[in-house]
Amino acid sequence: MIAVHNPVGCSHLNSYQSHLAPRFCASLGAVLMKAAGSLVCDKAPARNSQPTQIPRSPLSRFTLIALAVAFAPSAWAANTVDTHTSPAGSLLTSGNWSAGLPGVANDAVFTATTGIRTLTAGNLTVGSFNVTASTGTFSIRNATSTATNSNLTLGGAGNLGNGVAGTAAADLLFAATGSTFNITGPNGSGGTGTLSLVLGQSGNFNAAGTIAITSVISDGGNGFSITKTGVGALSLGGANTYSGSTTISAGTLTVNGSLSGTSSVNINAGTLLLGTSNVINDSAAVKLGTAGVSGGTLKSGGFSEFAGAGNGTGAGLGALTLNESSNIDFGSGTSVLWFSGIGTFASGKTLTVDNWSGISATGGGTDQLRFTSDPSAVLSQISFTGFGGATEVFFANGGQSYYEIVPVPEPSTTALLGSFALLALVGFRERKRFTKA
């Protein structure tokens, strides 16, 4: 491990923004670790290891100073903040911005003035788009009266990282606590031209407040990913086609549109809520929880995920992986969640099924948890709230068979049902005896 401490002739390194410090460590072939008063670069992470100070020789100091010069602040600089100063109007008008029309090296910012801004039959690329106000609703839409579409592109080559206070370097969108940020796909002026959101790179949609997107999110087939961060709410209402992963690290992501192109859904923490049925790519693997850190929750919201019509002809989700104890919540309504199979279930971790209202004895009830391949190997790690453990029921289902996981009734419930049956049998025999007499 290599530790760069303040007394070793390069204390000025600590004045750089912490989210840019990894570039310095990268120059040493290492990765960044945080330590009080230090930049700690770890070449071989070990659980109980301590940073080794660089010998305080003139050569060591010279080497560090040379590295500091090579990675000067100009190479580490974040994007330039560019604030929209008009309460409404076009985002394509240079005079409406504090630093002129923004580009990929700018963080576009809405501050205290709410309103609807427009991209009218034109395109704009920014490093990020941010709402820093603590209250109010801020919106972007296409307001053309024609059929001309508009594109808002987030990030790409030349993006230096988000430099707005309160954000992370990887944030492409940000809404502060108490604010609402709307990016609207449908046209607001009678035309048919829409507003699309284009990913120029992978990054975070940081909703400390609320972000609502009805624009289609695409990535040109580049496999760019979205990570939902922040404790607030993000909703996606467009028929999205971006092809990278979708990750929830905090808060709630509601899908009212679709994630037809996403390669996987990773609920590391927080919640994924279905806002309608069959919105996720049928082959997208679903991973719950972050090992040793936090669990995630998949909420059906009364909606279903399966392929085909009727009650389903195939899986609507890929394999299910459990990295940390997590939950599937069926909520109210009727839901069928059909996974292609089982991925890895971490040892000692439990998948808890909440608000399930199916038929425990035979399956095929209101709520159904289905798997195309046999899930028997992980039944001991699945529990249903209000019931005992789990078992499976096999259904031939024509050409596409599946296994439904159902709960085993609690022993007390089973005993009670047995008592009722016994009482009924005794009563029946007594009635027969008195009738004969």
C-alpha positions in Angstrom: 0.0 0.0 0.0 1.2 3.6 -0.7 0.0 6.4 1.5 0.5 10.1 0.6 0.5 11.9 3.9 0.4 15.7 4.4 4.0 15.9 5.8 5.6 14.2 2.8 6.0 17.3 0.7 2.7 17.2 -1.2 0.0 18.5 1.2 -1.5 20.5 -1.7 -2.9 17.2 -3.1 -5.6 17.2 -0.5 -7.1 20.4 -1.8 -8.4 18.6 -4.9 -11.9 17.4 -5.0 -12.1 13.9 -3.5 -14.0 12.4 -6.4 -11.2 13.3 -8.7 -8.4 11.8 -6.5 -8.6 8.3 -8.1 -6.7 9.6 -11.1 -3.7 10.2 -8.9 -3.8 6.7 -7.5 -4.3 5.3 -11.0 -0.9 6.9 -11.9 0.6 4.6 -9.3 -1.2 1.5 -10.5 -3.4 1.6 -7.5 -6.9 2.4 -6.3 -8.1 5.1 -3.9 -8.8 4.5 -0.2 -9.8 7.2 2.2 -7.8 7.9 5.4 -7.9 10.9 7.7 -5.7 13.6 6.3 -4.3 11.4 3.5 -4.8 10.1 0.0 -4.3 6.4 0.4 -3.5 4.4 -2.7 -3.9 0.6 -2.1 -2.2 -1.7 -4.6 -3.2 -4.9 -2.8 -6.3 -4.4 -0.5 -6.3 -6.4 2.7 -8.9 -6.4 5.4 -6.6 -5.6 8.3 -3.6 -4.1 6.5 -2.3 -0.6 7.2 -0.9 2.0 4.7 2.8 2.0 4.4 4.3 5.5 4.4 6.6 6.4 1.6 10.2 6.8 3.1 10.8 10.5 3.7 13.8 10.8 1.5 14.4 13.6 -1.0 13.9 11.2 -3.9 10.5 10.2 -2.5 9.4 13.8 -2.1 10.7 14.6 -5.6 8.8 11.6 -7.1 5.6 12.7 -5.5 6.0 16.3 -6.5 6.6 15.2 -10.1 3.5 13.1 -10.1 1.5 16.0 -8.7 2.7 18.2 -11.5 2.0 15.5 -14.1 -1.6 15.3 -12.8 -2.1 19.0 -12.2 -5.5 20.5 -11.4 -6.2 21.3 -15.1 -6.2 17.5 -15.8 -8.5 16.9 -12.8 -10.9 19.7 -13.3 -14.7 18.9 -13.1 -17.2 20.4 -15.5 -18.0 24.1 -15.5 -21.4 25.0 -13.9 -23.7 26.8 -16.3 -27.0 28.1 -14.7 -30.1 28.7 -16.7 -31.2 32.3 -15.7 -34.5 32.6 -17.5 -37.8 31.5 -15.7 -38.9 29.9 -19.0 -37.8 30.0 -22.6 -35.6 27.9 -24.8 -32.6 25.9 -23.6 -31.0 26.6 -27.0 -30.8 30.4 -26.4 -27.2 31.3 -25.3 -28.4 34.4 -23.5 -30.5 32.3 -21.1 -27.4 30.8 -19.6 -24.8 32.2 -17.2 -21.9 30.9 -19.2 -23.4 30.7 -22.6 -24.9 27.7 -24.3 -23.7 24.6 -22.4 -21.8 21.7 -23.8 -20.6 18.3 -22.7 -18.0 19.9 -20.3 -20.8 21.9 -18.6 -23.1 21.0 -15.7 -26.5 22.6 -16.6 -28.3 23.9 -13.5 -31.8 25.0 -12.6 -31.7 27.0 -9.4 -34.6 28.7 -7.6 -36.9 29.7 -10.5 -39.5 27.1 -11.4 -41.0 26.7 -14.8 -41.1 24.8 -18.1 -38.0 25.1 -20.4 -38.0 23.9 -24.0 -35.9 22.2 -26.5 -37.8 23.2 -29.6 -36.9 21.2 -32.7 -33.2 21.2 -31.6 -30.6 19.2 -29.8 -28.5 19.9 -26.7 -25.6 17.9 -25.1 -24.5 18.6 -21.5 -22.2 16.8 -19.1 -25.1 16.7 -16.6 -28.5 18.3 -15.8 -29.2 19.4 -12.2 -31.9 20.9 -10.1 -30.4 22.4 -6.9 -33.6 24.2 -5.6 -35.1 22.8 -2.4 -38.6 23.2 -3.6 -40.6 23.6 -6.8 -41.1 21.8 -10.1 -38.7 22.2 -13.1 -39.6 20.7 -16.5 -38.0 20.3 -19.9 -40.0 19.4 -23.1 -40.2 19.8 -26.8 -42.5 22.6 -27.7 -42.5 22.5 -31.5 -45.7 22.8 -33.6 -44.1 20.4 -36.2 -43.0 16.8 -36.3 -39.3 17.6 -35.6 -37.9 15.7 -32.7 -35.4 17.0 -30.1 -32.6 15.2 -28.3 -31.1 15.9 -24.9 -27.8 14.0 -24.6 -26.2 13.4 -21.2 -22.4 13.0 -21.0 -20.0 11.5 -23.5 -16.5 12.2 -24.7 -15.2 15.4 -23.0 -17.4 15.1 -19.8 -15.1 15.8 -16.9 -17.5 14.7 -14.1 -20.3 16.5 -12.3 -18.9 19.4 -10.2 -22.2 20.7 -8.8 -22.2 20.9 -4.9 -24.0 17.9 -3.4 -23.5 15.6 -6.4 -21.3 12.7 -7.3 -18.9 12.9 -10.2 -20.9 10.2 -12.0 -24.2 12.0 -11.7 -25.9 12.6 -15.1 -29.1 13.9 -13.6 -29.7 15.3 -10.1 -32.7 16.6 -8.2 -32.1 18.1 -4.8 -34.3 17.1 -1.8 -37.7 18.8 -2.1 -37.5 19.5 -5.8 -39.2 17.8 -8.8 -37.4 17.4 -12.2 -39.6 16.4 -15.1 -38.2 15.5 -18.5 -41.3 15.1 -20.8 -41.4 13.1 -24.0 -44.8 14.1 -25.4 -45.0 17.5 -27.2 -46.5 20.5 -25.4 -47.4 22.7 -28.4 -49.7 20.6 -30.6 -46.9 19.2 -32.8 -45.9 15.6 -33.0 -42.2 16.1 -32.4 -41.0 14.5 -29.1 -38.1 15.0 -26.7 -35.8 12.0 -26.3 -33.1 11.5 -23.7 -29.8 10.0 -25.0 -27.1 8.5 -22.9 -23.6 9.5 -24.0 -22.2 7.3 -21.2 -23.1 5.3 -18.2 -24.0 7.2 -15.0 -26.2 8.0 -12.1 -29.7 9.4 -12.0 -29.5 10.9 -8.5 -33.0 11.6 -7.1 -32.6 13.1 -3.7 -36.0 14.6 -4.5 -38.1 13.4 -7.4 -37.2 12.8 -11.1 -40.0 11.9 -13.5 -39.0 11.0 -17.1 -41.5 10.2 -19.8 -39.0 10.6 -22.7 -37.6 7.5 -24.3 -34.1 6.8 -23.0 -31.7 5.4 -25.6 -27.9 4.8 -25.9 -27.4 4.1 -29.6 -26.7 0.4 -28.8 -23.6 1.3 -26.8 -24.5 -0.7 -23.7 -24.6 2.3 -21.4 -26.1 1.8 -17.9 -28.2 3.8 -15.5 -27.8 3.7 -11.7 -30.6 5.1 -9.6 -29.1 6.8 -6.5 -30.5 9.2 -3.9 -33.2 8.4 -1.4 -36.0 10.0 -3.5 -38.1 8.7 -6.3 -37.3 8.1 -10.0 -40.0 7.1 -12.5 -39.4 6.0 -16.1 -42.5 6.3 -18.3 -41.0 6.0 -21.8 -40.5 2.9 -24.0 -36.8 2.9 -23.1 -34.3 1.1 -25.3 -30.9 1.7 -23.6 -29.1 -1.6 -23.5 -26.9 -1.5 -20.4 -27.9 -2.6 -16.9 -30.4 -0.9 -14.6 -29.2 -0.6 -11.0 -31.1 0.7 -7.9 -28.7 1.7 -5.1 -31.2 3.8 -3.0 -34.8 5.1 -3.0 -37.5 3.8 -5.4 -37.4 3.3 -9.2 -40.9 3.0 -10.6 -41.2 1.7 -14.2 -44.4 2.9 -15.9 -43.0 2.6 -19.4 -40.6 -0.2 -20.3 -37.0 -1.4 -20.0 -37.1 -3.6 -23.1 -33.4 -3.3 -23.8 -31.8 -3.4 -20.4 -29.4 -6.3 -19.9 -30.0 -6.8 -16.2 -31.8 -5.3 -13.2 -29.7 -5.0 -10.1 -31.6 -4.0 -6.9 -28.6 -3.4 -4.7 -30.7 -1.5 -2.2 -34.0 0.4 -2.3 -37.0 -0.7 -4.4 -38.0 -1.5 -7.9 -41.7 -1.0 -8.3 -43.6 -2.2 -11.4 -46.1 0.5 -12.6 -47.6 -1.8 -15.3 -47.2 -5.3 -16.6 -44.5 -6.9 -18.7 -42.1 -3.9 -18.7 -38.7 -5.6 -18.3 -36.7 -7.3 -20.9 -37.7 -11.0 -20.8 -34.0 -12.2 -20.6 -32.8 -9.6 -18.1 -31.3 -11.2 -15.0 -32.6 -9.9 -11.7 -30.1 -9.6 -8.8 -31.2 -8.7 -5.3 -29.0 -7.1 -2.7 -25.4 -6.2 -2.1 -23.4 -8.9 -0.3 -22.7 -7.9 3.3 -24.2 -4.4 2.8 -27.9 -4.2 2.1 -30.9 -6.0 0.6 -33.3 -4.9 -2.1 -37.0 -5.2 -2.8 -38.9 -6.1 -5.9 -42.5 -4.9 -5.7 -45.0 -6.1 -8.2 -47.5 -3.4 -7.5 -50.3 -5.8 -8.6 -48.7 -6.2 -12.0 -47.0 -9.2 -13.7 -43.9 -10.2 -15.6 -44.3 -13.0 -18.1 -44.0 -13.6 -21.8 -47.0 -14.2 -24.1 -50.7 -13.6 -23.6 -53.3 -14.8 -21.1 -51.7 -16.2 -18.0 -48.3 -16.3 -19.6 -46.5 -18.7 -22.0 -43.0 -18.2 -20.8 -40.7 -16.3 -18.5 -40.8 -12.5 -18.4 -37.6 -12.2 -16.3 -34.2 -13.8 -16.5 -32.6 -15.8 -13.7 -33.0 -14.6 -10.1 -29.8 -14.1 -8.0 -29.8 -13.4 -4.2 -26.7 -11.6 -3.0 -28.1 -10.5 0.3 -31.3 -11.1 2.2 -34.0 -9.3 0.2 -37.8 -9.2 -0.5 -40.3 -9.8 -3.2 -43.5 -7.9 -2.3 -46.7 -8.8 -4.2 -48.7 -5.9 -2.7 -52.4 -5.9 -3.7 -54.0 -7.1 -6.9 -53.1 -10.1 -9.0 -49.5 -10.7 -9.9 -47.5 -13.4 -11.7 -43.7 -13.1 -11.6 -42.1 -15.7 -13.9 -38.3 -16.1 -13.8 -36.4 -18.2 -16.2 -34.5 -19.9 -13.4 -32.3 -19.5 -10.3 -28.9 -17.9 -10.4 -26.7 -17.9 -7.3 -28.3 -17.7 -3.8 -25.7 -16.6 -1.3 -25.3 -19.0 1.6 -27.2 -18.1 4.7 -29.3 -15.4 2.9 -33.1 -15.4 2.8 -35.6 -14.3 0.1 -38.8 -13.2 1.9 -42.0 -13.1 0.0 -44.5 -10.5 1.3 -48.2 -9.9 0.8 -48.6 -13.2 -1.1 -52.3 -14.3 -1.5 -52.1 -17.4 -3.6 -53.1 -21.0 -2.9 -50.5 -22.7 -0.7 -51.7 -26.3 -1.3 -51.9 -26.4 -5.1 -50.7 -23.1 -6.5 -52.4 -21.4 -9.3 -53.9 -18.7 -7.1 -54.1 -14.9 -7.2 -50.3 -14.4 -6.8 -47.8 -16.7 -8.4 -44.0 -16.9 -8.1 -42.9 -19.1 -11.1 -39.6 -20.5 -12.4 -39.0 -22.3 -15.7 -36.2 -24.4 -14.2 -36.5 -26.4 -11.0 -35.8 -24.1 -8.0 -35.7 -26.9 -5.4 -32.1 -26.3 -4.5 -32.9 -22.9 -2.9 -36.3 -23.7 -1.3 -34.8 -23.7 2.1 -33.7 -20.1 1.6 -37.2 -18.8 0.7 -39.9 -17.9 3.2 -43.4 -16.4 3.0 -44.5 -13.9 5.5 -47.3 -15.4 7.6 -46.5 -19.0 6.6 -43.7 -21.5 7.1 -41.1 -22.5 4.6 -41.5 -23.0 0.9 -42.2 -25.9 -1.5 -42.9 -26.2 -5.2 -45.7 -27.3 -7.5 -45.1 -28.4 -11.0 -47.4 -27.3 -13.9 -47.1 -28.8 -17.4 -48.8 -25.7 -18.9 -48.9 -27.0 -22.5 -45.6 -26.5 -24.3 -44.0 -24.4 -21.5 -43.9 -26.1 -18.1 -42.9 -24.2 -14.9 -42.6 -24.6 -11.2 -44.5 -22.4 -8.8 -43.1 -21.8 -5.4 -45.7 -21.8 -2.7 -45.6 -21.6 1.1 -45.8 -24.4 3.5 -48.5 -23.6 6.1 -47.3 -22.9 9.7 -47.5 -26.0 11.9 -50.1 -24.3 14.1 -52.3 -23.6 11.0 -51.9 -27.2 9.9 -52.8 -28.5 13.3 -55.8 -26.2 13.5 -57.1 -27.4 10.1 -56.6 -31.0 11.2 -58.6 -30.3 14.4 -61.5 -28.9 12.4 -61.4 -31.9 10.1 -61.4 -34.3 13.1 -64.3 -32.4 14.7 -66.3 -32.6 11.5 -65.7 -36.3 11.2 -66.7 -37.0 14.8 -69.8 -34.8 14.3 -70.7 -36.7 11.2 -70.4 -40.1 12.9 -72.5 -38.9 15.9 -75.2 -37.8 13.6 -75.2 -41.2 11.9 -75.4 -42.9 15.3 -78.4 -40.9 16.5 -80.2 -41.3 13.2 -79.9 -45.1 13.4 -81.1 -45.1 17.0 
